[in-house]
Amino acid sequence: MTEVEIEYCVPCGFRDRALDVQQAILTGLETELDSVSLVMGDHGIFQVRADGNVVYDKEENGLDVDDIVREIRAQ
């Protein structure tokens, strides 16, 4: 089973984006996961990690929720 963390920048207002990603992950993978947690951050961060491995970083990737779900499934 997999633990997923979504770290998002609070001052940047990324909470809604984090909630959308969380919902998509739960919809697609709920029975395959141990947990999905939101982690509040700052300095523009928006990362999704599966078992500690970064599967999405806004600094490197365009936001595609389906790609994030696929990357987590591949983990």
PDB file of N, CA, C, O and CB in Angstrom:
ATOM      1  N   MET A   1       0.849  -1.185   0.000  1.00  0.00           N
ATOM      2  CA  MET A   1       0.000   0.000   0.000  1.00  0.00           C
ATOM      3  C   MET A   1       0.894   1.248   0.000  1.00  0.00           C
ATOM      4  O   MET A   1       2.079   1.183   0.329  1.00  0.00           O
ATOM      5  CB  MET A   1      -0.966  -0.002   1.235  1.00  0.00           C
ATOM      6  N   THR A   2       0.314   2.350  -0.366  1.00  0.00           N
ATOM      7  CA  THR A   2       1.060   3.579  -0.600  1.00  0.00           C
ATOM      8  C   THR A   2       0.551   4.709   0.281  1.00  0.00           C
ATOM      9  O   THR A   2      -0.647   4.837   0.531  1.00  0.00           O
ATOM     10  CB  THR A   2       0.973   3.980  -2.065  1.00  0.00           C
ATOM     11  N   GLU A   3       1.492   5.527   0.747  1.00  0.00           N
ATOM     12  CA  GLU A   3       1.159   6.753   1.466  1.00  0.00           C
ATOM     13  C   GLU A   3       1.457   7.940   0.555  1.00  0.00           C
ATOM     14  O   GLU A   3       2.562   8.062   0.025  1.00  0.00           O
ATOM     15  CB  GLU A   3       1.958   6.859   2.811  1.00  0.00           C
ATOM     16  N   VAL A   4       0.471   8.810   0.375  1.00  0.00           N
ATOM     17  CA  VAL A   4       0.607   9.960  -0.511  1.00  0.00           C
ATOM     18  C   VAL A   4       0.533  11.243   0.316  1.00  0.00           C
ATOM     19  O   VAL A   4      -0.323  11.383   1.189  1.00  0.00           O
ATOM     20  CB  VAL A   4      -0.493   9.948  -1.614  1.00  0.00           C
ATOM     21  N   GLU A   5       1.440  12.173   0.028  1.00  0.00           N
ATOM     22  CA  GLU A   5       1.428  13.503   0.636  1.00  0.00           C
ATOM     23  C   GLU A   5       1.325  14.541  -0.463  1.00  0.00           C
ATOM     24  O   GLU A   5       2.012  14.462  -1.482  1.00  0.00           O
ATOM     25  CB  GLU A   5       2.698  13.743   1.503  1.00  0.00           C
ATOM     26  N   ILE A   6       0.459  15.509  -0.243  1.00  0.00           N
ATOM     27  CA  ILE A   6       0.337  16.644  -1.156  1.00  0.00           C
ATOM     28  C   ILE A   6       0.749  17.877  -0.359  1.00  0.00           C
ATOM     29  O   ILE A   6       0.025  18.310   0.538  1.00  0.00           O
ATOM     30  CB  ILE A   6      -1.139  16.785  -1.745  1.00  0.00           C
ATOM     31  N   GLU A   7       1.904  18.438  -0.681  1.00  0.00           N
ATOM     32  CA  GLU A   7       2.383  19.638   0.010  1.00  0.00           C
ATOM     33  C   GLU A   7       2.092  20.847  -0.863  1.00  0.00           C
ATOM     34  O   GLU A   7       2.449  20.887  -2.041  1.00  0.00           O
ATOM     35  CB  GLU A   7       3.910  19.541   0.333  1.00  0.00           C
ATOM     36  N   TYR A   8       1.435  21.833  -0.260  1.00  0.00           N
ATOM     37  CA  TYR A   8       1.010  22.998  -1.038  1.00  0.00           C
ATOM     38  C   TYR A   8       1.320  24.290  -0.293  1.00  0.00           C
ATOM     39  O   TYR A   8       1.376  24.322   0.936  1.00  0.00           O
ATOM     40  CB  TYR A   8      -0.490  22.918  -1.352  1.00  0.00           C
ATOM     41  N   CYS A   9       1.518  25.343  -1.063  1.00  0.00           N
ATOM     42  CA  CYS A   9       1.836  26.661  -0.521  1.00  0.00           C
ATOM     43  C   CYS A   9       0.554  27.345  -0.041  1.00  0.00           C
ATOM     44  O   CYS A   9      -0.343  27.637  -0.832  1.00  0.00           O
ATOM     45  CB  CYS A   9       2.557  27.532  -1.585  1.00  0.00           C
ATOM     46  N   VAL A  10       0.486  27.596   1.271  1.00  0.00           N
ATOM     47  CA  VAL A  10      -0.678  28.270   1.846  1.00  0.00           C
ATOM     48  C   VAL A  10      -0.757  29.728   1.397  1.00  0.00           C
ATOM     49  O   VAL A  10      -1.811  30.161   0.930  1.00  0.00           O
ATOM     50  CB  VAL A  10      -0.631  28.196   3.373  1.00  0.00           C
ATOM     51  N   PRO A  11       0.346  30.512   1.526  1.00  0.00           N
ATOM     52  CA  PRO A  11       0.260  31.920   1.116  1.00  0.00           C
ATOM     53  C   PRO A  11      -0.084  32.112  -0.372  1.00  0.00           C
ATOM     54  O   PRO A  11      -0.646  33.138  -0.755  1.00  0.00           O
ATOM     55  CB  PRO A  11       1.572  32.608   1.414  1.00  0.00           C
ATOM     56  N   CYS A  12       0.254  31.123  -1.197  1.00  0.00           N
ATOM     57  CA  CYS A  12      -0.021  31.220  -2.635  1.00  0.00           C
ATOM     58  C   CYS A  12      -1.472  30.899  -2.973  1.00  0.00           C
ATOM     59  O   CYS A  12      -1.920  31.149  -4.093  1.00  0.00           O
ATOM     60  CB  CYS A  12       0.896  30.285  -3.403  1.00  0.00           C
ATOM     61  N   GLY A  13      -2.203  30.353  -2.018  1.00  0.00           N
ATOM     62  CA  GLY A  13      -3.601  30.005  -2.267  1.00  0.00           C
ATOM     63  C   GLY A  13      -3.773  28.717  -3.045  1.00  0.00           C
ATOM     64  O   GLY A  13      -4.720  28.588  -3.820  1.00  0.00           O
ATOM     65  N   PHE A  14      -2.870  27.755  -2.852  1.00  0.00           N
ATOM     66  CA  PHE A  14      -2.922  26.492  -3.599  1.00  0.00           C
ATOM     67  C   PHE A  14      -3.809  25.436  -2.938  1.00  0.00           C
ATOM     68  O   PHE A  14      -3.825  24.291  -3.390  1.00  0.00           O
ATOM     69  CB  PHE A  14      -1.527  25.940  -3.760  1.00  0.00           C
ATOM     70  N   ARG A  15      -4.548  25.788  -1.879  1.00  0.00           N
ATOM     71  CA  ARG A  15      -5.365  24.798  -1.175  1.00  0.00           C
ATOM     72  C   ARG A  15      -6.392  24.152  -2.096  1.00  0.00           C
ATOM     73  O   ARG A  15      -6.539  22.930  -2.087  1.00  0.00           O
ATOM     74  CB  ARG A  15      -6.069  25.444   0.008  1.00  0.00           C
ATOM     75  N   ASP A  16      -7.106  24.949  -2.891  1.00  0.00           N
ATOM     76  CA  ASP A  16      -8.126  24.376  -3.781  1.00  0.00           C
ATOM     77  C   ASP A  16      -7.506  23.408  -4.780  1.00  0.00           C
ATOM     78  O   ASP A  16      -8.086  22.364  -5.079  1.00  0.00           O
ATOM     79  CB  ASP A  16      -8.873  25.490  -4.529  1.00  0.00           C
ATOM     80  N   ARG A  17      -6.338  23.749  -5.292  1.00  0.00           N
ATOM     81  CA  ARG A  17      -5.626  22.856  -6.222  1.00  0.00           C
ATOM     82  C   ARG A  17      -5.271  21.550  -5.498  1.00  0.00           C
ATOM     83  O   ARG A  17      -5.440  20.466  -6.057  1.00  0.00           O
ATOM     84  CB  ARG A  17      -4.329  23.548  -6.783  1.00  0.00           C
ATOM     85  N   ALA A  18      -4.783  21.653  -4.267  1.00  0.00           N
ATOM     86  CA  ALA A  18      -4.429  20.463  -3.493  1.00  0.00           C
ATOM     87  C   ALA A  18      -5.653  19.590  -3.239  1.00  0.00           C
ATOM     88  O   ALA A  18      -5.572  18.365  -3.327  1.00  0.00           O
ATOM     89  CB  ALA A  18      -3.783  20.863  -2.163  1.00  0.00           C
ATOM     90  N   LEU A  19      -6.771  20.208  -2.927  1.00  0.00           N
ATOM     91  CA  LEU A  19      -8.010  19.457  -2.689  1.00  0.00           C
ATOM     92  C   LEU A  19      -8.484  18.763  -3.965  1.00  0.00           C
ATOM     93  O   LEU A  19      -8.974  17.635  -3.907  1.00  0.00           O
ATOM     94  CB  LEU A  19      -9.110  20.393  -2.158  1.00  0.00           C
ATOM     95  N   ASP A  20      -8.345  19.422  -5.109  1.00  0.00           N
ATOM     96  CA  ASP A  20      -8.718  18.805  -6.385  1.00  0.00           C
ATOM     97  C   ASP A  20      -7.851  17.580  -6.677  1.00  0.00           C
ATOM     98  O   ASP A  20      -8.355  16.541  -7.104  1.00  0.00           O
ATOM     99  CB  ASP A  20      -8.592  19.825  -7.531  1.00  0.00           C
ATOM    100  N   VAL A  21      -6.550  17.709  -6.443  1.00  0.00           N
ATOM    101  CA  VAL A  21      -5.634  16.583  -6.669  1.00  0.00           C
ATOM    102  C   VAL A  21      -5.954  15.451  -5.692  1.00  0.00           C
ATOM    103  O   VAL A  21      -5.974  14.282  -6.077  1.00  0.00           O
ATOM    104  CB  VAL A  21      -4.151  17.036  -6.511  1.00  0.00           C
ATOM    105  N   GLN A  22      -6.204  15.802  -4.424  1.00  0.00           N
ATOM    106  CA  GLN A  22      -6.562  14.792  -3.434  1.00  0.00           C
ATOM    107  C   GLN A  22      -7.821  14.027  -3.858  1.00  0.00           C
ATOM    108  O   GLN A  22      -7.863  12.799  -3.773  1.00  0.00           O
ATOM    109  CB  GLN A  22      -6.776  15.447  -2.061  1.00  0.00           C
ATOM    110  N   GLN A  23      -8.820  14.741  -4.303  1.00  0.00           N
ATOM    111  CA  GLN A  23     -10.072  14.104  -4.738  1.00  0.00           C
ATOM    112  C   GLN A  23      -9.825  13.161  -5.911  1.00  0.00           C
ATOM    113  O   GLN A  23     -10.359  12.052  -5.935  1.00  0.00           O
ATOM    114  CB  GLN A  23     -11.112  15.171  -5.131  1.00  0.00           C
ATOM    115  N   ALA A  24      -9.025  13.587  -6.877  1.00  0.00           N
ATOM    116  CA  ALA A  24      -8.736  12.742  -8.038  1.00  0.00           C
ATOM    117  C   ALA A  24      -7.980  11.478  -7.624  1.00  0.00           C
ATOM    118  O   ALA A  24      -8.251  10.390  -8.132  1.00  0.00           O
ATOM    119  CB  ALA A  24      -7.922  13.527  -9.079  1.00  0.00           C
ATOM    120  N   ILE A  25      -7.036  11.630  -6.701  1.00  0.00           N
ATOM    121  CA  ILE A  25      -6.278  10.472  -6.224  1.00  0.00           C
ATOM    122  C   ILE A  25      -7.204   9.501  -5.504  1.00  0.00           C
ATOM    123  O   ILE A  25      -7.147   8.294  -5.740  1.00  0.00           O
ATOM    124  CB  ILE A  25      -5.131  10.915  -5.288  1.00  0.00           C
ATOM    125  N   LEU A  26      -8.049  10.019  -4.635  1.00  0.00           N
ATOM    126  CA  LEU A  26      -8.974   9.149  -3.909  1.00  0.00           C
ATOM    127  C   LEU A  26      -9.964   8.467  -4.847  1.00  0.00           C
ATOM    128  O   LEU A  26     -10.283   7.291  -4.668  1.00  0.00           O
ATOM    129  CB  LEU A  26      -9.728   9.948  -2.856  1.00  0.00           C
ATOM    130  N   THR A  27     -10.441   9.190  -5.829  1.00  0.00           N
ATOM    131  CA  THR A  27     -11.389   8.617  -6.784  1.00  0.00           C
ATOM    132  C   THR A  27     -10.750   7.473  -7.573  1.00  0.00           C
ATOM    133  O   THR A  27     -11.383   6.443  -7.808  1.00  0.00           O
ATOM    134  CB  THR A  27     -11.899   9.701  -7.745  1.00  0.00           C
ATOM    135  N   GLY A  28      -9.508   7.659  -7.974  1.00  0.00           N
ATOM    136  CA  GLY A  28      -8.861   6.653  -8.813  1.00  0.00           C
ATOM    137  C   GLY A  28      -8.157   5.537  -8.076  1.00  0.00           C
ATOM    138  O   GLY A  28      -7.990   4.444  -8.617  1.00  0.00           O
ATOM    139  N   LEU A  29      -7.733   5.801  -6.828  1.00  0.00           N
ATOM    140  CA  LEU A  29      -6.844   4.839  -6.165  1.00  0.00           C
ATOM    141  C   LEU A  29      -7.208   4.513  -4.718  1.00  0.00           C
ATOM    142  O   LEU A  29      -6.406   3.894  -4.018  1.00  0.00           O
ATOM    143  CB  LEU A  29      -5.459   5.359  -6.198  1.00  0.00           C
ATOM    144  N   GLU A  30      -8.364   4.900  -4.262  1.00  0.00           N
ATOM    145  CA  GLU A  30      -8.695   4.813  -2.840  1.00  0.00           C
ATOM    146  C   GLU A  30      -8.408   3.443  -2.215  1.00  0.00           C
ATOM    147  O   GLU A  30      -7.876   3.374  -1.107  1.00  0.00           O
ATOM    148  CB  GLU A  30     -10.141   5.147  -2.649  1.00  0.00           C
ATOM    149  N   THR A  31      -8.748   2.373  -2.898  1.00  0.00           N
ATOM    150  CA  THR A  31      -8.563   1.040  -2.321  1.00  0.00           C
ATOM    151  C   THR A  31      -7.107   0.578  -2.353  1.00  0.00           C
ATOM    152  O   THR A  31      -6.771  -0.445  -1.756  1.00  0.00           O
ATOM    153  CB  THR A  31      -9.424   0.041  -3.058  1.00  0.00           C
ATOM    154  N   GLU A  32      -6.241   1.323  -3.045  1.00  0.00           N
ATOM    155  CA  GLU A  32      -4.835   0.938  -3.162  1.00  0.00           C
ATOM    156  C   GLU A  32      -3.928   1.756  -2.251  1.00  0.00           C
ATOM    157  O   GLU A  32      -2.708   1.592  -2.297  1.00  0.00           O
ATOM    158  CB  GLU A  32      -4.378   1.086  -4.596  1.00  0.00           C
ATOM    159  N   LEU A  33      -4.493   2.630  -1.425  1.00  0.00           N
ATOM    160  CA  LEU A  33      -3.702   3.558  -0.624  1.00  0.00           C
ATOM    161  C   LEU A  33      -3.876   3.319   0.868  1.00  0.00           C
ATOM    162  O   LEU A  33      -4.935   2.891   1.325  1.00  0.00           O
ATOM    163  CB  LEU A  33      -4.076   4.984  -0.958  1.00  0.00           C
ATOM    164  N   ASP A  34      -2.805   3.606   1.624  1.00  0.00           N
ATOM    165  CA  ASP A  34      -2.897   3.634   3.079  1.00  0.00           C
ATOM    166  C   ASP A  34      -3.412   4.988   3.547  1.00  0.00           C
ATOM    167  O   ASP A  34      -4.244   5.070   4.451  1.00  0.00           O
ATOM    168  CB  ASP A  34      -1.532   3.330   3.717  1.00  0.00           C
ATOM    169  N   SER A  35      -2.904   6.057   2.917  1.00  0.00           N
ATOM    170  CA  SER A  35      -3.307   7.403   3.338  1.00  0.00           C
ATOM    171  C   SER A  35      -3.022   8.413   2.241  1.00  0.00           C
ATOM    172  O   SER A  35      -2.165   8.219   1.379  1.00  0.00           O
ATOM    173  CB  SER A  35      -2.581   7.810   4.631  1.00  0.00           C
ATOM    174  N   VAL A  36      -3.784   9.506   2.311  1.00  0.00           N
ATOM    175  CA  VAL A  36      -3.540  10.683   1.477  1.00  0.00           C
ATOM    176  C   VAL A  36      -3.614  11.864   2.435  1.00  0.00           C
ATOM    177  O   VAL A  36      -4.645  12.092   3.069  1.00  0.00           O
ATOM    178  CB  VAL A  36      -4.593  10.814   0.268  1.00  0.00           C
ATOM    179  N   SER A  37      -2.523  12.611   2.539  1.00  0.00           N
ATOM    180  CA  SER A  37      -2.513  13.724   3.485  1.00  0.00           C
ATOM    181  C   SER A  37      -2.120  15.023   2.798  1.00  0.00           C
ATOM    182  O   SER A  37      -1.376  15.046   1.818  1.00  0.00           O
ATOM    183  CB  SER A  37      -1.559  13.433   4.642  1.00  0.00           C
ATOM    184  N   LEU A  38      -2.652  16.097   3.355  1.00  0.00           N
ATOM    185  CA  LEU A  38      -2.309  17.434   2.903  1.00  0.00           C
ATOM    186  C   LEU A  38      -1.289  18.009   3.875  1.00  0.00           C
ATOM    187  O   LEU A  38      -1.471  17.929   5.090  1.00  0.00           O
ATOM    188  CB  LEU A  38      -3.574  18.344   2.800  1.00  0.00           C
ATOM    189  N   VAL A  39      -0.217  18.588   3.346  1.00  0.00           N
ATOM    190  CA  VAL A  39       0.840  19.177   4.149  1.00  0.00           C
ATOM    191  C   VAL A  39       0.941  20.648   3.763  1.00  0.00           C
ATOM    192  O   VAL A  39       1.172  20.984   2.601  1.00  0.00           O
ATOM    193  CB  VAL A  39       2.207  18.432   3.942  1.00  0.00           C
ATOM    194  N   MET A  40       0.765  21.512   4.746  1.00  0.00           N
ATOM    195  CA  MET A  40       0.826  22.950   4.472  1.00  0.00           C
ATOM    196  C   MET A  40       2.278  23.398   4.373  1.00  0.00           C
ATOM    197  O   MET A  40       3.111  23.040   5.205  1.00  0.00           O
ATOM    198  CB  MET A  40       0.088  23.753   5.571  1.00  0.00           C
ATOM    199  N   GLY A  41       2.567  24.185   3.342  1.00  0.00           N
ATOM    200  CA  GLY A  41       3.923  24.684   3.120  1.00  0.00           C
ATOM    201  C   GLY A  41       3.897  26.139   2.712  1.00  0.00           C
ATOM    202  O   GLY A  41       2.887  26.827   2.864  1.00  0.00           O
ATOM    203  N   ASP A  42       5.026  26.600   2.189  1.00  0.00           N
ATOM    204  CA  ASP A  42       5.138  27.985   1.737  1.00  0.00           C
ATOM    205  C   ASP A  42       6.189  28.057   0.627  1.00  0.00           C
ATOM    206  O   ASP A  42       6.628  27.026   0.117  1.00  0.00           O
ATOM    207  CB  ASP A  42       5.511  28.938   2.924  1.00  0.00           C
ATOM    208  N   HIS A  43       6.579  29.243   0.265  1.00  0.00           N
ATOM    209  CA  HIS A  43       7.601  29.490  -0.775  1.00  0.00           C
ATOM    210  C   HIS A  43       7.223  28.895  -2.131  1.00  0.00           C
ATOM    211  O   HIS A  43       8.100  28.479  -2.888  1.00  0.00           O
ATOM    212  CB  HIS A  43       8.941  28.913  -0.332  1.00  0.00           C
ATOM    213  N   GLY A  44       5.922  28.852  -2.448  1.00  0.00           N
ATOM    214  CA  GLY A  44       5.479  28.431  -3.774  1.00  0.00           C
ATOM    215  C   GLY A  44       5.452  26.938  -4.018  1.00  0.00           C
ATOM    216  O   GLY A  44       5.279  26.508  -5.158  1.00  0.00           O
ATOM    217  N   ILE A  45       5.619  26.140  -2.985  1.00  0.00           N
ATOM    218  CA  ILE A  45       5.695  24.682  -3.182  1.00  0.00           C
ATOM    219  C   ILE A  45       4.344  24.087  -3.570  1.00  0.00           C
ATOM    220  O   ILE A  45       3.297  24.492  -3.065  1.00  0.00           O
ATOM    221  CB  ILE A  45       6.208  24.003  -1.910  1.00  0.00           C
ATOM    222  N   PHE A  46       4.395  23.137  -4.458  1.00  0.00           N
ATOM    223  CA  PHE A  46       3.270  22.246  -4.741  1.00  0.00           C
ATOM    224  C   PHE A  46       3.872  20.947  -5.239  1.00  0.00           C
ATOM    225  O   PHE A  46       4.267  20.835  -6.400  1.00  0.00           O
ATOM    226  CB  PHE A  46       2.261  22.868  -5.797  1.00  0.00           C
ATOM    227  N   GLN A  47       3.937  19.966  -4.351  1.00  0.00           N
ATOM    228  CA  GLN A  47       4.508  18.666  -4.674  1.00  0.00           C
ATOM    229  C   GLN A  47       3.563  17.562  -4.233  1.00  0.00           C
ATOM    230  O   GLN A  47       2.826  17.694  -3.257  1.00  0.00           O
ATOM    231  CB  GLN A  47       5.884  18.493  -4.013  1.00  0.00           C
ATOM    232  N   VAL A  48       3.610  16.465  -4.987  1.00  0.00           N
ATOM    233  CA  VAL A  48       2.904  15.253  -4.602  1.00  0.00           C
ATOM    234  C   VAL A  48       3.968  14.172  -4.462  1.00  0.00           C
ATOM    235  O   VAL A  48       4.775  13.948  -5.364  1.00  0.00           O
ATOM    236  CB  VAL A  48       1.784  14.853  -5.654  1.00  0.00           C
ATOM    237  N   ARG A  49       3.948  13.502  -3.300  1.00  0.00           N
ATOM    238  CA  ARG A  49       4.905  12.440  -3.030  1.00  0.00           C
ATOM    239  C   ARG A  49       4.162  11.142  -2.725  1.00  0.00           C
ATOM    240  O   ARG A  49       3.141  11.139  -2.037  1.00  0.00           O
ATOM    241  CB  ARG A  49       5.835  12.825  -1.859  1.00  0.00           C
ATOM    242  N   ALA A  50       4.694  10.047  -3.249  1.00  0.00           N
ATOM    243  CA  ALA A  50       4.174   8.712  -2.952  1.00  0.00           C
ATOM    244  C   ALA A  50       5.294   7.937  -2.284  1.00  0.00           C
ATOM    245  O   ALA A  50       6.347   7.713  -2.880  1.00  0.00           O
ATOM    246  CB  ALA A  50       3.658   7.975  -4.250  1.00  0.00           C
ATOM    247  N   ASP A  51       5.062   7.530  -1.044  1.00  0.00           N
ATOM    248  CA  ASP A  51       6.080   6.837  -0.256  1.00  0.00           C
ATOM    249  C   ASP A  51       7.403   7.598  -0.253  1.00  0.00           C
ATOM    250  O   ASP A  51       8.472   6.993  -0.336  1.00  0.00           O
ATOM    251  CB  ASP A  51       6.293   5.425  -0.795  1.00  0.00           C
ATOM    252  N   GLY A  52       7.329   8.920  -0.158  1.00  0.00           N
ATOM    253  CA  GLY A  52       8.515   9.760  -0.072  1.00  0.00           C
ATOM    254  C   GLY A  52       9.134  10.150  -1.405  1.00  0.00           C
ATOM    255  O   GLY A  52      10.018  11.006  -1.440  1.00  0.00           O
ATOM    256  N   ASN A  53       8.695   9.547  -2.496  1.00  0.00           N
ATOM    257  CA  ASN A  53       9.228   9.856  -3.825  1.00  0.00           C
ATOM    258  C   ASN A  53       8.361  10.919  -4.498  1.00  0.00           C
ATOM    259  O   ASN A  53       7.138  10.787  -4.541  1.00  0.00           O
ATOM    260  CB  ASN A  53       9.299   8.577  -4.703  1.00  0.00           C
ATOM    261  N   VAL A  54       8.984  11.959  -5.015  1.00  0.00           N
ATOM    262  CA  VAL A  54       8.246  13.025  -5.682  1.00  0.00           C
ATOM    263  C   VAL A  54       7.712  12.505  -7.016  1.00  0.00           C
ATOM    264  O   VAL A  54       8.480  12.086  -7.882  1.00  0.00           O
ATOM    265  CB  VAL A  54       9.147  14.278  -5.896  1.00  0.00           C
ATOM    266  N   VAL A  55       6.383  12.537  -7.171  1.00  0.00           N
ATOM    267  CA  VAL A  55       5.766  12.133  -8.434  1.00  0.00           C
ATOM    268  C   VAL A  55       5.271  13.346  -9.211  1.00  0.00           C
ATOM    269  O   VAL A  55       4.965  13.250 -10.399  1.00  0.00           O
ATOM    270  CB  VAL A  55       4.607  11.161  -8.179  1.00  0.00           C
ATOM    271  N   TYR A  56       5.194  14.492  -8.529  1.00  0.00           N
ATOM    272  CA  TYR A  56       4.812  15.732  -9.201  1.00  0.00           C
ATOM    273  C   TYR A  56       5.435  16.905  -8.455  1.00  0.00           C
ATOM    274  O   TYR A  56       5.393  16.967  -7.226  1.00  0.00           O
ATOM    275  CB  TYR A  56       3.259  15.881  -9.275  1.00  0.00           C
ATOM    276  N   ASP A  57       6.011  17.827  -9.209  1.00  0.00           N
ATOM    277  CA  ASP A  57       6.549  19.073  -8.660  1.00  0.00           C
ATOM    278  C   ASP A  57       6.188  20.179  -9.638  1.00  0.00           C
ATOM    279  O   ASP A  57       6.552  20.114 -10.812  1.00  0.00           O
ATOM    280  CB  ASP A  57       8.114  18.992  -8.427  1.00  0.00           C
ATOM    281  N   LYS A  58       5.473  21.196  -9.163  1.00  0.00           N
ATOM    282  CA  LYS A  58       5.018  22.254 -10.067  1.00  0.00           C
ATOM    283  C   LYS A  58       6.175  22.983 -10.730  1.00  0.00           C
ATOM    284  O   LYS A  58       6.001  23.588 -11.788  1.00  0.00           O
ATOM    285  CB  LYS A  58       4.159  23.247  -9.316  1.00  0.00           C
ATOM    286  N   GLU A  59       7.356  22.932 -10.122  1.00  0.00           N
ATOM    287  CA  GLU A  59       8.531  23.569 -10.712  1.00  0.00           C
ATOM    288  C   GLU A  59       9.016  22.827 -11.960  1.00  0.00           C
ATOM    289  O   GLU A  59       9.706  23.408 -12.798  1.00  0.00           O
ATOM    290  CB  GLU A  59       9.654  23.644  -9.684  1.00  0.00           C
ATOM    291  N   GLU A  60       8.663  21.564 -12.083  1.00  0.00           N
ATOM    292  CA  GLU A  60       9.174  20.733 -13.179  1.00  0.00           C
ATOM    293  C   GLU A  60       8.097  20.274 -14.155  1.00  0.00           C
ATOM    294  O   GLU A  60       8.411  19.943 -15.299  1.00  0.00           O
ATOM    295  CB  GLU A  60       9.867  19.530 -12.615  1.00  0.00           C
ATOM    296  N   ASN A  61       6.833  20.245 -13.729  1.00  0.00           N
ATOM    297  CA  ASN A  61       5.773  19.654 -14.537  1.00  0.00           C
ATOM    298  C   ASN A  61       4.572  20.589 -14.641  1.00  0.00           C
ATOM    299  O   ASN A  61       4.315  21.392 -13.744  1.00  0.00           O
ATOM    300  CB  ASN A  61       5.344  18.313 -13.948  1.00  0.00           C
ATOM    301  N   GLY A  62       3.844  20.474 -15.742  1.00  0.00           N
ATOM    302  CA  GLY A  62       2.547  21.128 -15.834  1.00  0.00           C
ATOM    303  C   GLY A  62       1.543  20.319 -15.039  1.00  0.00           C
ATOM    304  O   GLY A  62       1.687  19.102 -14.923  1.00  0.00           O
ATOM    305  N   LEU A  63       0.536  20.965 -14.493  1.00  0.00           N
ATOM    306  CA  LEU A  63      -0.441  20.254 -13.670  1.00  0.00           C
ATOM    307  C   LEU A  63      -1.389  19.458 -14.546  1.00  0.00           C
ATOM    308  O   LEU A  63      -2.208  20.017 -15.276  1.00  0.00           O
ATOM    309  CB  LEU A  63      -1.230  21.235 -12.788  1.00  0.00           C
ATOM    310  N   ASP A  64      -1.262  18.141 -14.460  1.00  0.00           N
ATOM    311  CA  ASP A  64      -2.176  17.212 -15.129  1.00  0.00           C
ATOM    312  C   ASP A  64      -2.543  16.164 -14.098  1.00  0.00           C
ATOM    313  O   ASP A  64      -1.759  15.258 -13.816  1.00  0.00           O
ATOM    314  CB  ASP A  64      -1.530  16.559 -16.425  1.00  0.00           C
ATOM    315  N   VAL A  65      -3.725  16.286 -13.542  1.00  0.00           N
ATOM    316  CA  VAL A  65      -4.163  15.421 -12.450  1.00  0.00           C
ATOM    317  C   VAL A  65      -4.141  13.956 -12.872  1.00  0.00           C
ATOM    318  O   VAL A  65      -3.758  13.097 -12.078  1.00  0.00           O
ATOM    319  CB  VAL A  65      -5.567  15.816 -11.987  1.00  0.00           C
ATOM    320  N   ASP A  66      -4.541  13.656 -14.097  1.00  0.00           N
ATOM    321  CA  ASP A  66      -4.533  12.271 -14.567  1.00  0.00           C
ATOM    322  C   ASP A  66      -3.115  11.709 -14.573  1.00  0.00           C
ATOM    323  O   ASP A  66      -2.913  10.545 -14.228  1.00  0.00           O
ATOM    324  CB  ASP A  66      -5.146  12.176 -15.973  1.00  0.00           C
ATOM    325  N   ASP A  67      -2.126  12.523 -14.963  1.00  0.00           N
ATOM    326  CA  ASP A  67      -0.735  12.076 -14.938  1.00  0.00           C
ATOM    327  C   ASP A  67      -0.276  11.785 -13.512  1.00  0.00           C
ATOM    328  O   ASP A  67       0.450  10.819 -13.276  1.00  0.00           O
ATOM    329  CB  ASP A  67       0.174  13.129 -15.578  1.00  0.00           C
ATOM    330  N   ILE A  68      -0.695  12.613 -12.570  1.00  0.00           N
ATOM    331  CA  ILE A  68      -0.332  12.395 -11.166  1.00  0.00           C
ATOM    332  C   ILE A  68      -0.890  11.060 -10.693  1.00  0.00           C
ATOM    333  O   ILE A  68      -0.175  10.282 -10.060  1.00  0.00           O
ATOM    334  CB  ILE A  68      -0.855  13.550 -10.271  1.00  0.00           C
ATOM    335  N   VAL A  69      -2.153  10.785 -10.988  1.00  0.00           N
ATOM    336  CA  VAL A  69      -2.769   9.520 -10.581  1.00  0.00           C
ATOM    337  C   VAL A  69      -2.029   8.342 -11.223  1.00  0.00           C
ATOM    338  O   VAL A  69      -1.781   7.334 -10.561  1.00  0.00           O
ATOM    339  CB  VAL A  69      -4.273   9.493 -10.972  1.00  0.00           C
ATOM    340  N   ARG A  70      -1.676   8.463 -12.505  1.00  0.00           N
ATOM    341  CA  ARG A  70      -0.950   7.392 -13.186  1.00  0.00           C
ATOM    342  C   ARG A  70       0.420   7.152 -12.544  1.00  0.00           C
ATOM    343  O   ARG A  70       0.838   6.007 -12.373  1.00  0.00           O
ATOM    344  CB  ARG A  70      -0.781   7.730 -14.674  1.00  0.00           C
ATOM    345  N   GLU A  71       1.113   8.234 -12.192  1.00  0.00           N
ATOM    346  CA  GLU A  71       2.436   8.104 -11.561  1.00  0.00           C
ATOM    347  C   GLU A  71       2.328   7.408 -10.202  1.00  0.00           C
ATOM    348  O   GLU A  71       3.160   6.568  -9.861  1.00  0.00           O
ATOM    349  CB  GLU A  71       3.094   9.494 -11.392  1.00  0.00           C
ATOM    350  N   ILE A  72       1.316   7.756  -9.444  1.00  0.00           N
ATOM    351  CA  ILE A  72       1.129   7.109  -8.143  1.00  0.00           C
ATOM    352  C   ILE A  72       0.792   5.635  -8.337  1.00  0.00           C
ATOM    353  O   ILE A  72       1.307   4.786  -7.610  1.00  0.00           O
ATOM    354  CB  ILE A  72       0.014   7.815  -7.334  1.00  0.00           C
ATOM    355  N   ARG A  73      -0.048   5.326  -9.288  1.00  0.00           N
ATOM    356  CA  ARG A  73      -0.403   3.925  -9.578  1.00  0.00           C
ATOM    357  C   ARG A  73       0.852   3.138  -9.961  1.00  0.00           C
ATOM    358  O   ARG A  73       1.003   1.978  -9.578  1.00  0.00           O
ATOM    359  CB  ARG A  73      -1.462   3.845 -10.722  1.00  0.00           C
ATOM    360  N   ALA A  74       1.743   3.770 -10.714  1.00  0.00           N
ATOM    361  CA  ALA A  74       2.980   3.100 -11.142  1.00  0.00           C
ATOM    362  C   ALA A  74       3.909   2.803  -9.961  1.00  0.00           C
ATOM    363  O   ALA A  74       4.727   1.885 -10.025  1.00  0.00           O
ATOM    364  CB  ALA A  74       3.715   3.962 -12.173  1.00  0.00           C
ATOM    365  N   GLN A  75       3.777   3.582  -8.887  1.00  0.00           N
ATOM    366  CA  GLN A  75       4.585   3.359  -7.695  1.00  0.00           C
ATOM    367  C   GLN A  75       4.196   2.040  -7.094  1.00  0.00           C
ATOM    368  O   GLN A  75       4.751   1.639  -6.071  1.00  0.00           O
ATOM    369  CB  GLN A  75       4.417   4.500  -6.670  1.00  0.00           C
TER     370      GLN A  75
END
